[in-house]
Amino acid sequence: MPFTSFAASDSGSGRPDPPNLWRDRDFRRLWVGQTASQFGEHTGLLVLPLLAVLTLGADAERTGALRAAGQTPVLLFSLLAGAWVDRWRTRTVMVLTDIGRTLVFAAAAAAGFLGLLGLPALFAAVFIAGALSVFFDVAYQAALVRLVDRDQLLRGNSALEGSRSAAQFGGPALGGALVSLLSAAAGAAAGAAFFALSFLSIRRIRGGEPLPARSRRPARVRRSIREGLAFVAADASLRTVALASAAFQFFFAATMTVQLLFLPRGLHLSGAAVGLALAATGPGAVVGSLLAAKLPRRFGYGPVLVCAAGIGDAVLLSVPMLHGPPAMTVPVLLAVNAVFGVFGQLVNVTVMAVRQSVTPDRMQGRVAATINFAGLGLAPLGSLLGGHLAQEWGLRGALLAVTAGMLLSPVLFAFSPLARVGRSLPRAGTA
């Protein structure tokens, strides 16, 4: 059942901060494992395509298809992953996926070193690794709720999402360095080492995570998926999170498509300058994770969520207004993307903490998977829209339109029960 009221959400305004989460050994093991896993995943996103390009001589079309093979599992398996995570201990799911990804990357590295790697095998490796990552990502989000107290969710998410943000720009940088200094196969071996480290850390979690309750006749997977979809649709706040995520990802995909055309063609930036400007979101996101550990408990979850979403999305409206030489535009782009990273990550951590808090433990995996599916499902259509508008309206007009569309997300937050969440996390209703 959906939670019913936010009336008590300000009751904790005078409470002391919760105990230091870093003293919890199981949380530290989860954090180390999740951090290693994210670095392995984001290193692999660069290294495996480079194996195809540098070792197998893949052309642009095949390289694009290889990247698509790694992204497709998100759409195919997210809902299934949610159903399975709610049936098993999250530790078990994470350990098994780490073993699988370690073997996949180790096999790719060995085949690369020996000159035995073929393109079909690489496609299979990318697809399998992507599918296992979908299960791991859903499981670690549910694991946090089962390992820590509810009043520690914000700090826990801040730490985990900070690691993910660091890996998003640190993983490709590390992979690129290994490929440049050694070889693409060495980069794949590094990915295997990261997943092995994740396995070693997560398997040491000793908290008494109970096996999710099962009836004598367990529901079929299809029915479990429908229950997750229905639960999100019936809860006003979870429904808002799903809709806002879908709106954001749709227009953000369109925005990035047009930006990747506008920056080199409209502002005449070099490839290195474009990469530098976009990379500024990474350090900004790390800062946003640190702020997220404090600001919602001080100013209220709802106000922080609405304001951060509005500021983070609105700042991108300045990009289509830019004119001038690179010496003027690049510093502005660095600042804009850093601000976007700060407030975007502040939204991510705050939303995740509220979402986990209002969701019963038995539904954590399915709710996380449903919202991930809703958010990412429209992204390919957004990319197509961005390309079409750029062709029909011109780069500046198209970029202004799709960036303005991103503001639909904070509007949805502002007119939902989420805007009224105070300084304490709300509780789930009776399941």
Rosetta blueprint (number, residue, H / E / L):
1 M L
2 P L
3 F L
4 T L
5 S L
6 F L
7 A L
8 A L
9 S L
10 D L
11 S L
12 G L
13 S L
14 G L
15 R L
16 P L
17 D L
18 P L
19 P L
20 N L
21 L H
22 W H
23 R H
24 D L
25 R H
26 D H
27 F H
28 R H
29 R H
30 L H
31 W H
32 V H
33 G H
34 Q H
35 T H
36 A H
37 S H
38 Q H
39 F H
40 G H
41 E H
42 H H
43 T H
44 G H
45 L H
46 L H
47 V H
48 L H
49 P H
50 L H
51 L H
52 A H
53 V H
54 L H
55 T H
56 L L
57 G L
58 A L
59 D L
60 A H
61 E H
62 R H
63 T H
64 G H
65 A H
66 L H
67 R H
68 A H
69 A H
70 G H
71 Q H
72 T H
73 P H
74 V H
75 L H
76 L H
77 F H
78 S H
79 L H
80 L H
81 A H
82 G H
83 A H
84 W H
85 V H
86 D L
87 R L
88 W L
89 R L
90 T H
91 R H
92 T H
93 V H
94 M H
95 V H
96 L H
97 T H
98 D H
99 I H
100 G H
101 R H
102 T H
103 L H
104 V H
105 F H
106 A H
107 A H
108 A H
109 A H
110 A H
111 A H
112 G H
113 F H
114 L H
115 G L
116 L L
117 L L
118 G L
119 L H
120 P H
121 A H
122 L H
123 F H
124 A H
125 A H
126 V H
127 F H
128 I H
129 A H
130 G H
131 A H
132 L H
133 S H
134 V H
135 F H
136 F H
137 D H
138 V H
139 A H
140 Y H
141 Q H
142 A H
143 A H
144 L H
145 V H
146 R H
147 L H
148 V L
149 D L
150 R H
151 D H
152 Q H
153 L H
154 L H
155 R H
156 G H
157 N H
158 S H
159 A H
160 L H
161 E H
162 G H
163 S H
164 R H
165 S H
166 A H
167 A H
168 Q H
169 F H
170 G H
171 G H
172 P H
173 A H
174 L H
175 G H
176 G H
177 A H
178 L H
179 V H
180 S H
181 L H
182 L L
183 S L
184 A H
185 A H
186 A H
187 G H
188 A H
189 A H
190 A H
191 G H
192 A H
193 A H
194 F H
195 F H
196 A H
197 L H
198 S H
199 F H
200 L H
201 S H
202 I H
203 R L
204 R L
205 I L
206 R L
207 G L
208 G L
209 E L
210 P L
211 L L
212 P L
213 A L
214 R L
215 S L
216 R L
217 R L
218 P L
219 A L
220 R L
221 V H
222 R H
223 R H
224 S H
225 I H
226 R H
227 E H
228 G H
229 L H
230 A H
231 F H
232 V H
233 A H
234 A H
235 D L
236 A H
237 S H
238 L H
239 R H
240 T H
241 V H
242 A H
243 L H
244 A H
245 S H
246 A H
247 A H
248 F H
249 Q H
250 F H
251 F H
252 F H
253 A H
254 A H
255 T H
256 M H
257 T H
258 V H
259 Q H
260 L H
261 L H
262 F H
263 L H
264 P H
265 R H
266 G L
267 L L
268 H L
269 L L
270 S L
271 G H
272 A H
273 A H
274 V H
275 G H
276 L H
277 A H
278 L H
279 A H
280 A L
281 T H
282 G H
283 P H
284 G H
285 A H
286 V H
287 V H
288 G H
289 S H
290 L H
291 L H
292 A H
293 A L
294 K L
295 L H
296 P H
297 R H
298 R H
299 F H
300 G L
301 Y H
302 G H
303 P H
304 V H
305 L H
306 V H
307 C H
308 A H
309 A H
310 G H
311 I H
312 G H
313 D H
314 A H
315 V H
316 L H
317 L H
318 S H
319 V H
320 P H
321 M H
322 L L
323 H L
324 G L
325 P L
326 P H
327 A H
328 M H
329 T H
330 V H
331 P H
332 V H
333 L H
334 L H
335 A H
336 V H
337 N H
338 A H
339 V H
340 F H
341 G H
342 V H
343 F H
344 G H
345 Q H
346 L H
347 V H
348 N H
349 V H
350 T H
351 V H
352 M H
353 A H
354 V H
355 R H
356 Q H
357 S H
358 V H
359 T L
360 P L
361 D H
362 R H
363 M H
364 Q H
365 G H
366 R H
367 V H
368 A H
369 A H
370 T H
371 I H
372 N H
373 F H
374 A H
375 G H
376 L H
377 G H
378 L L
379 A H
380 P H
381 L H
382 G H
383 S H
384 L H
385 L H
386 G H
387 G H
388 H H
389 L H
390 A H
391 Q H
392 E H
393 W H
394 G L
395 L H
396 R H
397 G H
398 A H
399 L H
400 L H
401 A H
402 V H
403 T H
404 A H
405 G H
406 M L
407 L L
408 L H
409 S H
410 P H
411 V H
412 L H
413 F H
414 A H
415 F L
416 S L
417 P H
418 L H
419 A H
420 R H
421 V L
422 G L
423 R L
424 S L
425 L L
426 P L
427 R L
428 A L
429 G L
430 T L
431 A L
